[in-house]
């Protein structure tokens, strides 16, 4: 089932065209990887889905991005509603300088008026269980989140996001600061989460894309060169440029 | 042959000397003021009105006047300055109007304090008919310290990492919620530093209060904000230059009290800042 569809999506930063005529269909409850060399527009594409690019003043887009059949590029789009539904995990783990507990309830406190302490406690426990941190951290909830290890921080960021109850998780190179063991564990977590969320991951790491994703898109200079089943992209790419990239001829 | 270690040692020596020279005047001011002023300090000096043409008695009305003026200036300047700083750092786009506003703030900081005094006289005392009063003086001092508060608050707000704002927005917080819950709490220590600087300046300046509030001799406490008041810096000027035969220890005692007062007010802000820094879980 299609969750996100981009139709003839173009995006300019000032006069620089960062995305060129991107057409893709992202399936629900699957992990979709976007790969490509630096500056190819993969992070830009990711940031279209929750309109984080709007922070840039000289931005211009055209085309359509349908999420659940609603064009989110429409100027009437409620960004608060969109971003609750389409959440983001960033490259560098970035918990707020608050306690572990306060980090997780941040979204809920903002979105729900008069929520009780018990309800918040429940959200914290559930979110931490979902990211497999509960047993480690249940007695340390009031400690500063910045004291955690990098992996724990990134998991906490995922927990903070899950607490807002999104449908779509955008992950912008979520493992690039983690060591191989931590990366493997976060990938395992992604596989567990995909039954409930639509996950899009941008990654530099082709092996990671091959390991975790169901579908893969390869981007080059703002164009989506090839998009399809991950095993097909990696075993039988149709485009010469894709083949050159995944065989390491450039990147 | 050149000896890089010797030139390095010479450079270090001069750098250290320059740094040390900063400490000397500060140390001397404190030592001299304490040495000459402390003998004048007793309960009567702090709690009594001036007597015998300000040659005896205490300086209580001037202490109270300065506390009122500084409090008034902060009450006026902190909210306006903070709100303006939030606008400038978070909302303003780079256009002609905003560049004009930023230019105005820089220039406001460069205006000599006696010009503020004259401005306060024309606007608050005469035009708004507040008369020479605590209100006029506080307003004048408030305008004088606005640029300090705006500039330091803006720096504090802008030093909050952009990534905090991004995460907050990405979690569906509105821009205002992001400012209110993430940016402001992280900027409060810096904002308080600006307040401390403004506070010290407001307490110490003589020129802006000269025409707007300060009484030469008023041996009672002000009744309302429309009343004139004595103030420590002006009182110090008066007993040092206008009144003959004032004992040296009374003059230095007044300076000592002024210094101590600023220090105490700063201490309060520093304690608040420390509390916030501790609450921030870095």
Interface residues (C-beta under 8 A of the other chain):
Chain A: X50 X52 X55 X57 X79 X80 X81 X82 X83 X84 X87 X88 X90 X92 X94 X96 X97 X98 X99 X106 X107 X109 X110 X111 X143 X144 X145 X146 X147 X157 X160 X161 X164
Chain B: X93 X163 X164 X166 X167 X168 X169 X170 X171 X172 X173 X174 X177 X181 X182 X186 X280 X281 X282
